[in-house]
Amino acid sequence: MFTKLLIANRGEIACRIIKTAQTMGVRTIALYSDSYLKADLIIEIAKKSGAQAIHPGYGFLSENAEFARKCEQNGISFVGPGSDAIDAMGSKSAAKNIMSK
């Protein structure tokens, strides 16, 4: 379990994540940006702030296998499925093959 979480989303989504994290005793870091798609900058902020995990909220980053992979490569937990799972589920044919097994 981690003790500090960076939230890479905004608005109601971020508020819900903050509330849940605080209930669990996890400190949160919220960031404000005109674009939440700057993966390298988000990871840099997480590292500088001491966040051990990034919660992408809903939307683009939560479905971005490359972002999840960059988190993994930088030793930061990605709150969501791993990059391999995102890759597999991003392809309907691959997902069907996985589910049939």
Backbone as CSV, one residue per row, in Angstrom:
resi,resn,N_x,N_y,N_z,CA_x,CA_y,CA_z,C_x,C_y,C_z
1,MET,0.852,-1.182,0.000,0.000,0.000,0.000,0.891,1.236,0.000
2,PHE,0.406,2.266,-0.565,1.161,3.517,-0.644,0.570,4.539,0.319
3,THR,1.352,5.589,0.580,0.910,6.605,1.529,0.635,7.952,0.874
4,LYS,1.077,8.115,-0.384,0.863,9.386,-1.075,0.446,9.104,-2.519
5,LEU,-0.652,9.722,-2.944,-1.275,9.473,-4.236,-1.434,10.765,-5.014
6,LEU,-0.963,10.777,-6.254,-1.185,11.921,-7.139,-2.422,11.630,-7.979
7,ILE,-3.320,12.595,-8.059,-4.549,12.432,-8.820,-4.421,13.232,-10.112
8,ALA,-4.441,12.515,-11.233,-4.286,13.151,-12.541,-5.653,13.294,-13.202
9,ASN,-6.531,14.019,-12.535,-7.857,14.292,-13.053,-8.387,15.500,-12.307
10,ARG,-9.611,15.900,-12.601,-10.130,17.141,-12.026,-11.595,16.987,-11.627
11,GLY,-12.127,18.036,-11.026,-13.556,18.126,-10.738,-14.067,17.067,-9.787
12,GLU,-15.295,16.639,-10.051,-15.984,15.678,-9.199,-15.209,14.375,-9.077
13,ILE,-14.581,13.946,-10.161,-13.799,12.707,-10.126,-12.678,12.832,-9.098
14,ALA,-11.925,13.925,-9.167,-10.824,14.136,-8.224,-11.343,14.212,-6.792
15,CYS,-12.478,14.886,-6.580,-13.045,15.006,-5.225,-13.402,13.644,-4.657
16,ARG,-13.955,12.773,-5.476,-14.313,11.426,-5.010,-13.063,10.614,-4.652
17,ILE,-12.042,10.735,-5.481,-10.799,10.007,-5.220,-10.156,10.519,-3.937
18,ILE,-10.123,11.832,-3.756,-9.547,12.433,-2.547,-10.276,11.940,-1.302
19,LYS,-11.598,11.955,-1.350,-12.390,11.527,-0.191,-12.098,10.071,0.176
20,THR,-12.058,9.216,-0.832,-11.783,7.798,-0.574,-10.370,7.603,-0.039
21,ALA,-9.404,8.290,-0.655,-8.010,8.165,-0.207,-7.862,8.622,1.236
22,GLN,-8.484,9.752,1.579,-8.390,10.253,2.947,-9.003,9.274,3.940
23,THR,-10.095,8.638,3.551,-10.721,7.625,4.406,-9.749,6.474,4.664
24,MET,-8.917,6.191,3.674,-7.947,5.097,3.782,-6.639,5.545,4.418
25,GLY,-6.531,6.834,4.765,-5.314,7.351,5.383,-4.205,7.664,4.388
26,VAL,-4.565,7.832,3.125,-3.591,8.121,2.078,-3.602,9.622,1.784
27,ARG,-2.425,10.238,1.812,-2.309,11.666,1.475,-2.471,11.829,-0.029
28,THR,-3.075,12.936,-0.446,-3.324,13.150,-1.869,-2.662,14.422,-2.379
29,ILE,-2.353,14.366,-3.657,-1.817,15.522,-4.365,-2.691,15.701,-5.593
30,ALA,-3.296,16.856,-5.713,-4.095,17.152,-6.898,-3.308,18.137,-7.740
31,LEU,-3.390,17.982,-9.042,-2.703,18.941,-9.892,-3.708,19.599,-10.809
32,TYR,-3.378,20.793,-11.222,-4.229,21.527,-12.145,-3.453,21.726,-13.429
33,SER,-4.099,21.431,-14.533,-3.432,21.567,-15.818,-4.469,21.821,-16.898
34,ASP,-4.051,22.466,-17.960,-4.952,22.635,-19.102,-5.008,21.353,-19.929
35,SER,-4.075,20.453,-19.692,-4.077,19.154,-20.374,-3.554,18.086,-19.432
36,TYR,-4.345,17.033,-19.248,-3.945,15.922,-18.397,-3.309,14.815,-19.229
37,LEU,-2.888,15.141,-20.433,-2.317,14.134,-21.315,-0.801,14.231,-21.406
38,LYS,-0.187,15.074,-20.604,1.269,15.246,-20.604,1.883,14.240,-19.632
39,ALA,1.986,13.009,-20.096,2.408,11.891,-19.241,3.746,12.143,-18.564
40,ASP,4.735,12.573,-19.317,6.066,12.772,-18.739,6.057,13.826,-17.640
41,LEU,5.305,14.887,-17.839,5.223,15.949,-16.834,4.500,15.448,-15.579
42,ILE,3.437,14.686,-15.752,2.703,14.140,-14.606,3.608,13.214,-13.797
43,ILE,4.352,12.374,-14.478,5.268,11.460,-13.777,6.368,12.233,-13.071
44,GLU,6.876,13.281,-13.700,7.905,14.117,-13.069,7.357,14.760,-11.792
45,ILE,6.131,15.261,-11.844,5.512,15.876,-10.666,5.317,14.826,-9.568
46,ALA,4.892,13.634,-9.949,4.714,12.564,-8.964,6.028,12.257,-8.263
47,LYS,7.104,12.151,-9.029,8.406,11.847,-8.443,8.878,12.966,-7.513
48,LYS,8.740,14.214,-7.955,9.186,15.349,-7.141,8.375,15.489,-5.859
49,SER,7.102,15.114,-5.918,6.232,15.268,-4.753,6.297,14.079,-3.795
50,GLY,6.952,13.010,-4.225,7.046,11.824,-3.388,5.842,10.904,-3.479
51,ALA,5.000,11.116,-4.484,3.839,10.228,-4.664,4.325,8.857,-5.122
52,GLN,3.784,7.840,-4.507,4.156,6.471,-4.880,3.199,5.892,-5.911
53,ALA,2.071,6.582,-6.131,1.066,6.076,-7.061,0.386,7.245,-7.772
54,ILE,-0.164,6.938,-8.946,-0.941,7.909,-9.712,-2.304,7.294,-10.005
55,HIS,-3.338,8.052,-9.676,-4.708,7.643,-10.031,-5.111,8.496,-11.230
56,PRO,-5.398,7.850,-12.384,-5.730,8.621,-13.575,-7.182,9.066,-13.642
57,GLY,-8.003,8.654,-12.683,-9.423,8.985,-12.759,-10.071,8.225,-13.900
58,TYR,-11.018,8.866,-14.566,-11.687,8.271,-15.714,-11.227,8.994,-16.966
59,GLY,-11.314,8.355,-18.084,-10.996,9.017,-19.339,-9.681,8.581,-19.929
60,PHE,-9.082,9.473,-20.668,-7.948,9.152,-21.525,-6.792,8.448,-20.827
61,LEU,-6.298,9.000,-19.733,-5.131,8.397,-19.076,-5.432,7.021,-18.493
62,SER,-6.674,6.801,-18.073,-7.023,5.510,-17.483,-7.024,4.394,-18.524
63,GLU,-7.091,4.761,-19.796,-7.120,3.790,-20.892,-5.834,3.823,-21.709
64,ASN,-4.831,4.512,-21.207,-3.602,4.733,-21.951,-2.514,3.763,-21.472
65,ALA,-2.284,2.719,-22.261,-1.301,1.696,-21.886,0.104,2.280,-21.785
66,GLU,0.433,3.221,-22.642,1.770,3.818,-22.615,1.992,4.593,-21.312
67,PHE,0.960,5.293,-20.841,1.072,6.011,-19.574,1.261,5.030,-18.421
68,ALA,0.467,3.969,-18.399,0.612,2.942,-17.357,2.001,2.339,-17.399
69,ARG,2.513,2.106,-18.597,3.855,1.536,-18.767,4.920,2.493,-18.242
70,LYS,4.773,3.793,-18.533,5.740,4.781,-18.040,5.724,4.848,-16.516
71,CYS,4.548,4.725,-15.930,4.467,4.686,-14.462,5.258,3.491,-13.944
72,GLU,4.989,2.317,-14.539,5.678,1.090,-14.125,7.201,1.248,-14.255
73,GLN,7.648,1.822,-15.354,9.085,1.984,-15.610,9.740,2.948,-14.627
74,ASN,8.944,3.851,-14.062,9.472,4.832,-13.113,9.226,4.442,-11.663
75,GLY,8.767,3.215,-11.439,8.556,2.741,-10.080,7.366,3.370,-9.377
76,ILE,6.404,3.836,-10.162,5.204,4.460,-9.618,4.023,3.532,-9.901
77,SER,3.235,3.253,-8.880,2.060,2.403,-9.077,1.014,3.152,-9.890
78,PHE,0.423,2.461,-10.839,-0.670,2.991,-11.638,-1.957,2.405,-11.063
79,VAL,-2.849,3.251,-10.595,-4.091,2.770,-10.004,-5.048,2.445,-11.151
80,GLY,-5.057,1.183,-11.499,-5.858,0.702,-12.617,-5.210,-0.553,-13.162
81,PRO,-5.713,-1.017,-14.280,-5.129,-2.234,-14.854,-3.704,-1.980,-15.341
82,GLY,-2.923,-3.040,-15.389,-1.559,-2.922,-15.891,-1.538,-2.635,-17.384
83,SER,-0.389,-2.207,-17.863,-0.272,-1.829,-19.273,-0.598,-2.984,-20.210
84,ASP,-0.217,-4.202,-19.839,-0.525,-5.361,-20.687,-2.031,-5.577,-20.792
85,ALA,-2.730,-5.420,-19.695,-4.185,-5.588,-19.717,-4.856,-4.500,-20.549
86,ILE,-4.376,-3.266,-20.426,-4.939,-2.175,-21.217,-4.704,-2.434,-22.702
87,ASP,-3.491,-2.876,-23.046,-3.192,-3.220,-24.442,-4.139,-4.301,-24.948
88,ALA,-4.300,-5.344,-24.161,-5.126,-6.479,-24.585,-6.594,-6.082,-24.735
89,MET,-7.099,-5.306,-23.806,-8.511,-4.948,-23.854,-8.786,-3.826,-24.860
90,GLY,-7.739,-3.156,-25.324,-7.898,-2.110,-26.330,-8.168,-2.674,-27.712
91,SER,-7.907,-3.929,-27.885,-8.144,-4.609,-29.155,-9.290,-5.595,-28.965
92,LYS,-10.372,-5.404,-29.701,-11.521,-6.293,-29.543,-11.166,-7.739,-29.845
93,SER,-10.373,-7.962,-30.883,-10.031,-9.348,-31.230,-9.147,-9.985,-30.162
94,ALA,-8.192,-9.221,-29.628,-7.338,-9.753,-28.560,-8.162,-10.021,-27.303
95,ALA,-9.075,-9.130,-26.986,-9.925,-9.306,-25.812,-10.794,-10.549,-25.952
96,LYS,-11.344,-10.768,-27.135,-12.158,-11.965,-27.368,-11.334,-13.230,-27.196
97,ASN,-10.103,-13.221,-27.715,-9.225,-14.390,-27.567,-8.919,-14.658,-26.106
98,ILE,-8.629,-13.618,-25.344,-8.308,-13.767,-23.922,-9.524,-14.317,-23.175
99,MET,-10.689,-13.778,-23.451,-11.901,-14.212,-22.751,-12.306,-15.629,-23.125
100,SER,-12.019,-16.045,-24.340,-12.383,-17.404,-24.742,-11.488,-18.440,-24.072
101,LYS,-10.277,-18.032,-23.678,-9.347,-18.944,-22.986,-9.783,-19.083,-21.547
